Amino acid sequence: MTMATDLDSLTTSKKVLLFVLCAMALAVLPFVVGGILGNSWVRIIDFALLYVMLALGLNIVVGFAGLLDLGFIAFYAVGAYSFALLGSPHFGLHLPFYISIPLGALLAAFFGILLGTPVLRLRGDYLAIVTLGFGEIVRIFMNNLNAPINITNGPQGINLIDPITIAGVSLGDNLQLFGLSFHSVYLYYYLFLALTVLVVIMAWRLQHSRIGRAWVALREDDIAAAAMGINLRNMKLLAFALGALSGGVAGGLFAAFQGFVSPESFTLLESIMILTMVVLGGMGHIPGIILGAVVLTVVPELLRDVIGPLQMQAFGRMLIDPENARMLLFGLAMVVMMLVRPEGMWPAKPRGAKHHRARGV
């Protein structure tokens, strides 16, 4: 029995109880993790929430609409650089986050439409190649827009970015409240968690709306969808725009959290990593996407802390660089996962059932 089936079999009262327990666990999570493993791991959880937002945005494009996008990191970059330019000494602008993040998200959505317009007739490998090129074009532009007019500061990036400030409280500083000490990474955790919940609600509402059903029809058979009266152009552009909107929000939060952005943060590898989260978690299934994003953010960091000490204990020296060994084991695990469970760790019921029937399970 799959996890999805287990959840569907619960009564309403049990679902409410499960929701309350999850909410309480998430509320105390940074204190538990920070107390046991240190604040560096709370920072990793913060990044996991950012990746959840990114994966949910890409899932709209890939999982719902079936449009393979290998350049999704470009929208992340647009949101990050928009926030950096509007909230740093680079241009002397210090706009509040409730202006700069929506502006960055809208600009990312505009770029999503800009990408979607010329690729409306492309599918499969051709669409993947074009979106890959778009992502690289954005990164190269960010890397070279420092002459003749210095817009992005080129490969040096933009630093001294303003932290997010809410009601006069800067999330970049520690906070003492009711006798409790809230580290900066804790404050960002609660902000990221709130916005992640909003993105989850948006994705869930879209999935169960007429638009979501139109995307599913487009994903399964675009010719049949067009024959049924679905406007393929509008549906594709809407998927690109809404996916990019989520990426833009995550990018703005990333810039504020890091205090620094550079083109090196938005490489092709990042796009592939986000796509892997969607595929490994379970395309089109929101809980699976969340699980995939968290696992692929946390597990590599666990491997980083384990591989080095194990080699020293077993051989007395480093035989393989821990970073290379970590990625080797990570890639091997994904290969095994795709061979054993190609539908993902937590697939939606129809998709999982189809794969199991095909495999004779």
ZANUVO-653013 format. One record per residue: residue number from 0; x, y, z of N, C-alpha, C in turn; residue in one letter. Coordinates in pm, whole numbers, plus 50000, padded with zeros to 5 digits. Atoms other than C-alpha are relative to their C-alpha. Example, Ala and Ser with C-alpha at 12.3 -4.5 7.8 and 13.67 -1.06 7.14 Angstrom:
// ZANUVO-653013
 seq    nu    nv    nw   cau   cav   caw    cu    cv    cw type
   0 50089 49881 50000 51230 49550 50780 50090 50120 50000    A
   1 49918 49881 49994 51367 49894 50714 49923 50109 50073    S
END
This chain:
// ZANUVO-653013
 seq    nu    nv    nw   cau   cav   caw    cu    cv    cw type
   0 50085 49880 50000 50000 50000 50000 50088 50124 50000    M
   1 49919 49879 50009 50139 50340 49907 49961 50099 50107    T
   2 50030 49897 49902 50157 50644 50132 49876 50078 49961    M
   3 50118 49927 50045 49897 50817 49915 49873 49926 50037    A
   4 50116 50079 49964 49654 50529 49973 49975 50006 50150    T
   5 50014 49992 49855 49722 50540 50347 49933 50130 50041    D
   6 50060 49871 49966 49635 50910 50361 49855 50007 49958    L
   7 50136 49995 50048 49322 50868 50152 49905 49917 50087    D
   8 50084 50087 49918 49195 50595 50388 49970 50060 50137    S
   9 50022 49940 49870 49209 50824 50693 49866 50072 50005    L
  10 50123 49924 49981 48888 50970 50834 50033 50148 50016    T
  11 49979 49856 49990 48838 51345 50855 50062 50038 50134    T
  12 49945 49967 49868 48909 51356 51229 50146 49961 50011    S
  13 49860 50041 49997 49232 51163 51184 50087 50092 49914    K
  14 49925 49906 50083 49338 51396 50903 50023 50132 50074    K
  15 49985 49877 49922 49274 51698 51128 50106 49982 50107    V
  16 49901 50028 49896 49475 51536 51408 50140 49994 49940    L
  17 49871 50008 50066 49757 51458 51164 50050 50139 49961    L
  18 49964 49863 50038 49753 51819 51040 50050 50078 50122    F
  19 49959 49928 49879 49774 51956 51397 50136 49952 50047    V
  20 49871 50054 49957 50061 51723 51485 50113 50047 49908    L
  21 49898 49951 50095 50251 51821 51167 50030 50147 50024    C
  22 49981 49857 49975 50195 52191 51242 50084 50022 50126    A
  23 49923 49987 49876 50328 52149 51596 50145 49957 49979    M
  24 49864 50048 50026 50627 51951 51472 50080 50102 49921    A
  25 49931 49899 50080 50713 52215 51213 50030 50125 50081    L
  26 49979 49881 49918 50678 52491 51474 50123 49986 50089    A
  27 49887 50019 49908 50938 52338 51708 50122 49943 49929    V
  28 49890 50066 50072 51158 52186 51436 50133 50076 50008    L
  29 49869 49932 49994 51425 52462 51427 50066 49992 50137    P
  30 49942 50009 49867 51469 52450 51806 50057 49861 50026    F
  31 49953 50137 49979 51502 52071 51807 50128 49975 49918    V
  32 49885 50023 50087 51739 52059 51510 50117 50087 50044    V
  33 49894 49911 49956 51937 52361 51631 50064 49955 50130    G
  34 49948 50044 49873 51971 52218 51980 50083 49873 49989    G
  35 49929 50129 50014 52089 51875 51859 50116 50009 49901    I
  36 49900 50001 50108 52280 51941 51536 50067 50135 49977    L
  37 49942 49868 50021 52349 52314 51547 49922 50081 49898    G
  38 50075 49910 50088 52220 52616 51358 50033 49981 49852    N
  39 49967 50025 50141 52400 52511 51039 49898 49908 49936    S
  40 50102 50089 50055 52142 52237 50999 49865 50069 49987    W
  41 50121 49920 50019 51858 52484 51052 50011 50078 49869    V
  42 49976 49932 50128 52012 52677 50763 49975 49907 49882    R
  43 50026 50098 50106 52000 52360 50552 49850 49979 49983    I
  44 50146 50013 50009 51630 52324 50637 49940 50120 49930    I
  45 50046 49880 50071 51578 52684 50523 50016 49983 49850    D
  46 49979 50023 50143 51731 52594 50189 49907 49892 49947    F
  47 50094 50103 50043 51513 52283 50176 49864 50061 49969    A
  48 50128 49934 50027 51205 52506 50199 50005 50080 49871    L
  49 49986 49930 50127 51337 52722 49915 49991 49903 49883    L
  50 50006 50099 50107 51386 52410 49706 49860 49941 49985    Y
  51 50139 50045 50011 51033 52298 49789 49920 50096 49913    V
  52 50069 49900 50082 50903 52625 49643 50040 49988 49854    M
  53 49952 50014 50138 51121 52582 49335 49944 49874 49935    L
  54 50048 50126 50057 51019 52219 49286 49850 50005 49973    A
  55 50144 49987 50024 50650 52302 49322 49972 50088 49878    L
  56 50016 49918 50119 50689 52576 49062 50032 49923 49874    G
  57 49965 50081 50117 50865 52342 48820 49898 49890 49977    L
  58 50101 50105 50014 50602 52077 48891 49878 50048 49922    N
  59 50111 49945 50080 50338 52309 48743 50030 49983 49852    I
  60 49961 50007 50140 50532 52310 48417 50018 49856 49955    V
  61 49964 50137 50040 50660 51951 48410 49895 49899 50043    V
  62 50090 50101 49947 50426 51755 48634 49856 50017 49957    G
  63 50139 49976 50037 50093 51920 48554 49982 50011 49849    F
  64 50019 49973 50142 50136 52045 48197 50083 49911 49909    A
  65 49920 50091 50082 50398 51792 48080 50098 50069 49907    G
  66 49906 49925 50083 50638 52055 47943 50139 49992 50062    L
  67 49867 50022 49944 51002 51955 47997 50080 50130 49996    L
  68 49930 49872 49987 51190 52262 48123 50133 49978 50070    D
  69 49867 50015 49943 51566 52245 48179 50065 50135 50032    L
  70 49945 49868 49972 51610 52619 48225 49926 50072 50111    G
  71 50084 49939 49897 51389 52676 48528 50080 50088 50094    F
  72 49918 49923 49908 51680 52811 48730 50010 50147 49957    I
  73 49995 49862 50049 51666 53124 48510 49899 50089 50075    A
  74 50101 49921 49929 51347 53238 48687 50042 50023 50145    F
  75 49940 49986 49867 51516 53179 49021 50101 50115 49999    Y
  76 49899 49895 50014 51799 53403 48901 49936 50137 49983    A
  77 50068 49872 50023 51561 53675 48781 49944 50054 50132    V
  78 50053 49956 49871 51388 53687 49121 50109 50043 50095    G
  79 49890 49967 49909 51719 53689 49308 50065 50132 49961    A
  80 49934 49877 50042 51879 53962 49100 49906 50120 50010    Y
  81 50095 49889 49984 51562 54173 49105 50000 50050 50143    S
  82 49996 49959 49860 51562 54170 49483 50133 50066 50034    F
  83 49868 49945 49970 51937 54235 49493 50015 50142 49947    A
  84 49987 49867 50058 51916 54536 49262 49910 50102 50068    L
  85 50094 49909 49937 51617 54683 49444 50024 50017 50150    L
  86 49979 49995 49856 51748 54621 49795 50146 49990 50039    G
  87 49857 50002 49969 52122 54688 49801 50060 50136 49965    S
  88 49934 49873 50035 52371 54976 49775 50042 50008 49853    P
  89 49952 50001 50138 52443 54876 49413 49939 50116 49919    H
  90 50066 49887 50064 52187 55126 49278 49953 50104 50101    F
  91 50044 49908 49896 52125 55296 49611 49853 49987 50033    G
  92 50141 50024 49970 51773 55155 49626 49989 49904 50117    L
  93 50022 50088 49885 51649 54998 49946 49849 49984 50021    H
  94 50145 50018 49993 51289 54908 49873 49966 49889 50099    L
  95 50041 50107 49906 51101 54701 50134 49969 49871 49924    P
  96 50013 50131 50064 51065 54331 50065 49861 49979 49941    F
  97 50134 50021 50052 50688 54350 50015 49977 50073 49868    Y
  98 50003 49942 50135 50759 54558 49703 50096 49926 49908    I
  99 49898 50059 50087 51078 54402 49571 49973 49854 49966    S
 100 50027 50141 50031 50974 54036 49602 49884 49985 49902    I
 101 50105 50009 50104 50639 54080 49418 50047 50051 49864    P
 102 49951 49951 50129 50816 54288 49150 50089 49895 49934    L
 103 49914 50104 50055 51079 54015 49108 49919 49881 49951    G
 104 50084 50112 50041 50808 53747 49093 49926 50032 49871    A
 105 50070 49961 50123 50612 53940 48829 50096 50006 49881    L
 106 49901 49998 50108 50929 53995 48627 50035 49857 49957    L
 107 49973 50139 50033 51003 53622 48647 49884 49941 49919    A
 108 50116 50048 50076 50647 53548 48529 50002 50054 49858    A
 109 49988 49943 50133 50702 53786 48238 50103 49924 49916    F
 110 49900 50079 50071 51018 53597 48146 49947 49860 49969    F
 111 50061 50129 50029 50817 53275 48173 49914 50006 49874    G
 112 50080 49981 50121 50575 53407 47912 50092 50022 49880    I
 113 49904 49974 50107 50871 53531 47708 50063 49870 49950    L
 114 49946 50130 50039 51015 53179 47710 49893 49915 49933    L
 115 50105 50087 50051 50682 53010 47646 49950 50035 49862    G
 116 50056 49958 50127 50578 53217 47346 50067 49937 49878    T
 117 49940 50058 50120 50838 53094 47092 50007 49847 50000    P
 118 49985 50146 49995 50827 52729 47209 49865 49929 50005    V
 119 50134 50057 49990 50451 52671 47185 49985 49874 49916    L
 120 50014 50115 50090 50493 52423 46900 50104 49890 50028    R
 121 49895 50098 49973 50787 52237 47054 49957 49903 50109    L
 122 50029 50102 49900 50766 51915 47253 50124 49916 50024    R
 123 49897 50098 49973 50996 51666 47418 50141 50056 50000    G
 124 49858 49965 50001 51368 51688 47344 50023 50142 49949    D
 125 49981 49867 50058 51334 52004 47134 49967 50109 50101    Y
 126 50037 49904 49895 51156 52188 47414 50107 50003 50108    L
 127 49896 50006 49897 51420 52069 47663 50124 50077 49957    A
 128 49879 49932 50049 51705 52200 47444 49981 50152 50001    I
 129 50025 49856 50004 51543 52542 47398 49998 50059 50141    V
 130 50005 49948 49863 51468 52585 47769 50138 49996 50066    T
 131 49863 50006 49949 51821 52471 47854 50080 50121 49951    L
 132 49930 49883 50054 51956 52740 47623 49954 50129 50064    G
 133 50052 49879 49935 51729 53001 47782 50064 50018 50137    F
 134 49940 49991 49868 51863 52919 48128 50145 50044 49992    G
 135 49860 49961 50015 52222 52949 48008 50014 50144 49952    E
 136 49996 49861 50048 52149 53276 47826 49983 50098 50117    I
 137 50022 49912 49885 52014 53433 48146 50123 50004 50090    V
 138 49881 50003 49915 52315 53317 48348 50116 50077 49937    R
 139 49890 49930 50068 52561 53447 48086 49975 50151 49997    I
 140 50032 49858 49993 52378 53780 48073 50033 50056 50138    F
 141 49969 49954 49865 52405 53812 48450 50151 50010 50020    M
 142 49855 50004 49985 52774 53732 48419 50070 50111 49922    N
 143 49935 49903 50089 52842 53997 48153 49938 50139 50000    N
 144 50065 49868 49998 52608 54287 48230 50069 50094 50099    L
 145 49925 49903 49919 52884 54487 48399 50072 50102 49913    N
 146 49941 49904 50093 52991 54680 48089 49913 50005 49875    A
 147 49943 49870 49962 52947 54931 47936 49934 50064 50121    P
 148 50067 49950 49879 52692 54997 48213 49997 49886 50101    I
 149 49995 50104 49898 52739 54804 48535 49861 49980 50061    N
 150 50134 50030 49948 52399 54649 48602 50005 49889 50104    I
 151 50000 50116 49911 52472 54312 48763 50132 49980 50074    T
 152 49867 50012 49939 52835 54364 48873 50073 49875 49953    N
 153 49930 50109 50066 52930 54070 48652 50026 49880 50090    G
 154 49970 50121 49920 53099 53762 48802 50025 50027 50147    P
 155 49978 49968 49859 53170 53946 49127 49871 49995 50081    Q
 156 50127 50007 49932 52801 53943 49208 49964 50127 50076    G
 157 50049 49887 49922 52605 54179 49432 49994 49959 50146    I
 158 50001 50032 49858 52662 54185 49805 49935 50112 50080    N
 159 50062 49905 49907 52538 54378 50109 49851 50018 49971    L
 160 50144 49996 50028 52180 54291 50012 49924 50013 50133    I
 161 50077 49976 49877 51926 54411 50268 49929 49873 50044    D
 162 50083 50111 49950 51776 54141 50491 49854 50041 50002    P
 163 50143 49972 49993 51401 54113 50506 49967 50058 50138    I
 164 50043 49935 49876 51246 54341 50768 49849 49999 50007    T
 165 50144 50009 49980 50896 54278 50905 49964 50072 50129    I
 166 50046 49922 49883 50729 54529 51139 50118 50054 50080    A
 167 49884 49942 49935 51065 54686 51214 50100 49900 50053    G
 168 49910 50105 49952 51227 54351 51299 50077 49944 49880    V
 169 49917 50052 50106 51519 54256 51077 50024 49851 50021    S
 170 49979 50145 49990 51534 53883 51006 50148 49964 49992    L
 171 49856 50025 50003 51909 53920 50964 50065 50006 50136    G
 172 49948 49991 49863 51951 53979 51339 49927 49903 50090    D
 173 50064 50086 49901 51878 53757 51636 49892 50078 50074    N
 174 50114 49936 49935 51558 53826 51826 49975 49934 50135    L
 175 50037 50048 49868 51477 53794 52196 49851 50027 50020    Q
 176 50144 49984 49988 51106 53730 52252 49947 49899 50101    L
 177 50060 50084 49896 50921 53595 52560 50103 49908 50065    F
 178 49897 50078 49935 51247 53477 52706 50068 49898 49909    G
 179 49940 50094 50096 51333 53276 52394 50091 50076 49906    L
 180 49906 49940 50094 51625 53347 52165 49976 49940 49862    S
 181 50025 50043 50138 51539 53329 51794 50119 50044 49915    F
 182 49889 49970 50089 51847 53305 51577 49947 50045 49865    H
 183 50042 49952 50132 51833 53468 51233 49949 49887 49911    S
 184 50044 50110 50086 51805 53130 51061 49864 49946 50044    V
 185 50131 50041 49952 51504 53051 51283 49893 50094 49943    Y
 186 50097 49902 50050 51329 53373 51178 49973 49979 49852    L
 187 50018 50027 50143 51390 53302 50811 49925 49868 49979    Y
 188 50070 50128 50011 51267 52946 50867 49848 50021 50005    Y
 189 50145 49980 49987 50924 53066 50981 49944 50078 49882    Y
 190 50046 49928 50118 50897 53313 50693 49994 49906 49879    L
 191 49998 50093 50112 51000 53049 50439 49889 49896 50012    F
 192 50105 50100 49978 50760 52798 50595 49863 50057 49964    L
 193 50130 49938 50031 50467 53042 50570 49981 50015 49849    A
 194 50012 49981 50144 50540 53122 50205 49994 49865 49928    L
 195 50008 50133 50060 50595 52753 50126 49858 49945 50011    T
 196 50138 50044 49983 50251 52676 50269 49908 50070 49899    V
 197 50080 49928 50099 50102 52947 50045 50021 49942 49860    L
 198 49973 50060 50131 50275 52796 49740 49934 49863 49988    V
 199 50065 50131 50001 50146 52450 49836 49850 50015 49978    V
 200 50144 49977 50016 49791 52584 49867 49970 50043 49858    I
 201 50020 49957 50139 49823 52759 49530 50009 49882 49904    M
 202 49982 50115 50089 49953 52442 49364 49883 49902 50014    A
 203 50111 50094 49978 49680 52229 49523 49872 50052 49938    W
 204 50121 49941 50059 49405 52468 49418 50006 49994 49848    R
 205 49987 50008 50145 49541 52480 49065 49979 49858 49951    L
 206 50011 50140 50043 49566 52101 49045 49855 49955 49994    Q
 207 50138 50045 49991 49200 52058 49140 49902 50099 49937    H
 208 50086 49904 50070 49067 52340 48923 49982 49958 49854    S
 209 50018 50027 50143 48952 52346 48562 50132 50018 49926    R
 210 49869 49979 50062 49295 52481 48472 50088 49877 50019    I
 211 49920 50119 49973 49461 52184 48640 49957 49882 49915    G
 212 50049 50110 50085 49240 51938 48453 50038 50023 49854    R
 213 49957 49969 50137 49321 52118 48129 50148 49968 49982    A
 214 49857 50034 50008 49693 52083 48205 50021 49849 49990    W
 215 49988 50147 50005 49648 51709 48267 49965 49950 49861    V
 216 50037 50040 50136 49470 51674 47933 50110 50036 49902    A
 217 49889 49958 50084 49752 51868 47768 50119 49906 50017    L
 218 49887 50089 49973 50012 51646 47935 49979 49862 49939    R
 219 50025 50136 50048 49845 51320 47835 49992 49993 49847    E
 220 50012 50001 50146 49758 51409 47474 49956 50139 49955    D
 221 50033 49862 50037 49775 51765 47343 49908 50008 49879    D
 222 50089 50000 50117 49603 51676 47014 49856 49977 50043    I
 223 50135 50026 49950 49304 51529 47195 49949 50118 50082    A
 224 50040 49884 49921 49303 51827 47434 49954 50115 49910    A
 225 50041 49895 50095 49289 52070 47139 49867 49967 49935    A
 226 50126 50041 50062 49009 51867 46983 49881 50019 50095    A
 227 50107 49979 49902 48810 51905 47306 49977 50147 50031    M
 228 50024 49857 49985 48836 52284 47286 50092 50070 50098    G
 229 49905 49935 49908 49125 52351 47525 50096 50087 49920    I
 230 49909 49907 50065 49330 52654 47425 50143 49966 50042    N
 231 49867 50048 49963 49678 52500 47419 50096 50115 50024    L
 232 49908 49888 49985 49857 52831 47377 49985 50065 50137    R
 233 50021 49934 49871 49697 52993 47681 50039 49910 50117    N
 234 49968 50091 49891 49738 52683 47896 50151 49984 50018    M
 235 49855 50012 49991 50108 52648 47813 50062 50127 50056    K
 236 49946 49874 49950 50180 53016 47871 49968 50020 50147    L
 237 50039 49987 49860 49988 53007 48199 50088 49910 50088    L
 238 49913 50091 49923 50193 52706 48317 50139 50060 50014    A
 239 49868 49938 49992 50520 52879 48230 50000 50120 50094    F
 240 50005 49878 49919 50410 53203 48397 49985 49969 50148    A
 241 50021 50030 49858 50284 53050 48722 50118 49925 50060    L
 242 49880 50067 49952 50583 52818 48752 50112 50100 50023    G
 243 49896 49898 49986 50817 53112 48696 49970 50094 50117    A
 244 50038 49914 49887 50623 53318 48952 50050 49941 50133    L
 245 49950 50066 49879 50702 53063 49223 50152 50004 50006    S
 246 49855 49992 50004 51065 53054 49111 50051 50139 50034    G
 247 49960 49863 49971 51086 53433 49129 49989 50034 50148    G
 248 50015 49978 49855 50954 53440 49486 50114 49934 50076    V
 249 49891 50072 49934 51207 53176 49592 50134 50071 49976    A
 250 49876 49928 50029 51484 53374 49419 50017 50123 50086    G
 251 49993 49881 49914 51402 53693 49609 50031 49963 50144    G
 252 49973 50044 49863 51399 53506 49938 50146 49953 50013    L
 253 49861 50047 49998 51733 53344 49851 50096 50118 50009    F
 254 49912 49883 49999 51893 53684 49784 50001 50066 50137    A
 255 50007 49937 49868 51770 53827 50114 50067 49913 50106    A
 256 49944 50093 49902 51876 53517 50307 50151 49994 49992    F
 257 49856 50009 50019 52225 53496 50158 50070 50135 50017    Q
 258 49936 49869 49999 52292 53869 50137 50097 50019 49886    G
 259 49907 49996 50113 52484 53796 49818 49947 49911 49889    F
 260 50036 50082 50117 52406 53672 49467 50109 50013 49895    V
 261 49906 49999 50112 52632 53579 49177 49953 49899 49898    S
 262 50045 50094 50104 52587 53393 48847 50032 49855 50032    P
 263 49961 50138 49968 52758 53085 48997 49892 49924 50076    E
 264 50108 50066 49925 52445 53014 49202 49890 49948 49909    S
 265 50112 50030 50090 52230 52962 48891 50049 49922 49877    F
 266 49944 50080 50108 52406 52697 48685 49901 49894 49954    T
 267 50083 50107 50054 52259 52417 48475 49981 49889 50101    L
 268 50011 50106 49900 52332 52172 48756 49886 50026 50096    L
 269 50110 49968 49911 52083 52357 48975 49866 49968 49935    E
 270 50122 50034 50072 51812 52321 48709 49976 49850 50001    S
 271 50012 50146 50002 51884 51950 48681 49964 49947 50138    I
 272 50030 50042 49863 51875 51915 49060 49852 50021 50032    M
 273 50141 49973 49972 51531 52077 49081 49911 49905 49922    I
 274 50077 50097 50079 51401 51859 48797 50007 49861 50062    L
 275 49985 50130 49934 51540 51555 48979 49909 49991 50122    T
 276 50091 50000 49885 51343 51655 49290 49857 49969 49957    M
 277 50136 50023 50049 51024 51658 49085 49982 49856 49956    V
 278 50012 50135 50054 51090 51327 48910 50013 49896 50111    V
 279 49975 50097 49895 51226 51144 49214 49887 49999 50104    L
 280 50108 49995 49902 50948 51266 49443 49872 49940 49947    G
 281 50124 50049 50060 50665 51182 49204 49932 50112 49922    G
 282 50050 49889 50082 50568 51406 48913 49849 50015 50013    M
 283 50142 49970 49994 50234 51577 48950 49937 49978 50137    G
 284 50055 50029 49868 50191 51477 49318 50067 50092 50101    H
 285 49943 49895 49916 50241 51767 49559 50072 49944 50123    I
 286 49923 50056 49887 50331 51562 49872 50129 49933 49955    P
 287 49879 50064 50051 50578 51364 49661 50106 50102 49964    G
 288 49905 49894 50036 50738 51685 49532 50067 50054 50126    I
 289 49944 49949 49874 50782 51812 49888 50100 49900 50056    I
 290 49910 50103 49950 50936 51480 49993 50129 49995 49918    L
 291 49882 50003 50086 51170 51478 49692 50092 50117 50025    G
 292 49917 49881 49976 51289 51834 49758 50074 49991 50133    A
 293 49937 50010 49868 51356 51770 50127 50109 49893 49999    V
 294 49903 50109 50001 51533 51438 50067 50125 50039 49922    V
 295 49885 49967 50082 51755 51571 49789 50077 50122 50050    L
 296 49926 49892 49935 51851 51872 50000 50076 49951 50123    T
 297 49943 50042 49872 51918 51695 50330 50099 49884 49985    V
 298 49916 50120 50010 52064 51358 50223 50142 50031 49952    V
 299 49861 49968 50039 52364 51503 50030 50081 50064 50111    P
 300 49926 49939 49889 52454 51710 50336 50036 49896 50106    E
 301 49967 50109 49909 52434 51399 50554 50119 49920 49948    L
 302 49890 50075 50059 52663 51217 50312 50132 50077 50012    L
 303 49879 49918 49988 52908 51509 50323 50065 49982 50137    R
 304 49947 50014 49865 52943 51466 50700 50043 49857 50033    D
 305 49973 50140 49967 52968 51086 50687 50117 49944 49921    V
 306 49903 50066 50088 53193 50999 50391 50144 50024 50046    I
 307 49863 49970 49960 53508 51177 50511 50044 49924 50124    G
 308 49961 50076 49880 53515 51034 50866 50006 49850 49978    P
 309 49997 50144 50026 53435 50684 50735 50130 49960 49930    L
 310 49875 50031 50068 53733 50693 50499 50120 50008 50095    Q
 311 49890 49986 49906 53964 50815 50773 50003 49885 50100    M
 312 50008 50109 49904 53843 50547 51010 50039 49867 49936    Q
 313 49974 50129 50065 53868 50265 50754 50141 49991 49941    A
 314 49873 50006 50073 54185 50359 50561 50108 50090 50059    F
 315 49902 49911 49942 54356 50624 50770 50033 50120 49913    G
 316 49978 49885 50089 54350 50869 50478 49883 50011 49904    R
 317 50106 49975 50097 54124 51017 50213 50035 49934 49867    M
 318 49979 50062 50131 54103 50789 49907 49926 50075 49890    L
 319 50084 49927 50095 53825 50982 49734 49956 50129 50066    I
 320 50047 49872 49948 53742 51347 49778 49855 49988 50046    D
 321 50138 50017 49950 53427 51360 49997 49894 50059 49908    P
 322 50098 49940 50090 53251 51592 49750 49974 49909 49880    E
 323 50017 50091 50114 53315 51355 49457 49931 49871 50041    N
 324 50064 50122 49953 53222 51050 49662 49853 50022 50032    A
 325 50140 49968 49967 52905 51221 49781 49914 50002 49874    R
 326 50078 49994 50124 52790 51294 49426 49994 49864 49932    M
 327 50001 50134 50057 52889 50943 49315 49892 49914 50065    L
 328 50103 50077 49929 52674 50780 49583 49861 50055 49973    L
 329 50127 49935 50027 52400 51031 49520 49947 49958 49862    F
 330 50040 50042 50134 52393 50951 49146 49964 49854 49994    G
 331 50029 50144 49997 52405 50576 49212 49864 49973 50063    L
 332 50129 50018 49934 52110 50604 49449 49885 50038 49907    A
 333 50105 49958 50093 51907 50789 49185 49981 49898 49889    M
 334 50011 50104 50103 51988 50526 48921 49923 49880 50052    V
 335 50069 50114 49940 51877 50248 49154 49853 50033 50021    V
 336 50138 49960 49976 51564 50445 49244 49918 49996 49873    M
 337 50072 49999 50127 51465 50490 48882 49979 49859 49944    M
 338 50016 50139 50045 51518 50119 48813 49897 49926 50085    L
 339 50087 50073 49909 51329 49998 49119 49862 50064 50008    V
 340 50128 49929 49982 51058 50267 49148 49998 50122 49910    R
 341 49991 49887 50094 51044 50483 48834 49891 50104 50017    P
 342 50107 49902 49982 50718 50651 48936 50030 50100 50109    E
 343 49961 49908 49895 50896 50822 49226 49973 49945 50138    G
 344 50014 50047 49863 50906 50788 49602 49856 50004 50049    M
 345 50139 49985 49954 50551 50912 49658 49915 50046 49881    W
 346 50072 49959 50121 50358 50909 49330 49852 50022 50025    P
 347 50145 49992 49999 50001 51011 49266 49943 49863 49966    A
 348 50054 50135 50016 49771 50709 49264 49987 49954 49855    K
 349 50012 50048 50138 49690 50696 48890 50136 49972 49937    P
 350 49867 50018 50059 50055 50742 48789 50069 49878 50060    R
 351 49937 50114 49936 50179 50491 49046 49936 49870 49958    G
 352 50069 50121 50038 49912 50237 48958 50036 49960 49858    A
 353 49965 50030 50138 49995 50265 48588 50138 49937 49991    K
 354 49865 50054 50004 50365 50204 48650 50004 49859 50060    H
 355 49998 50132 49939 50297 49910 48879 49935 49896 49909    H
 356 50060 50094 50094 50066 49751 48622 50098 49966 49889    R
 357 49904 50024 50108 50334 49796 48356 50112 49907 50045    A
 358 49892 50082 49948 50587 49627 48584 49949 49866 50051    R
 359 50055 50127 49958 50351 49344 48666 49990 49983 50149    G
 360 50006 50007 49855 50330 49433 49036 49854 49989 50044    V
END
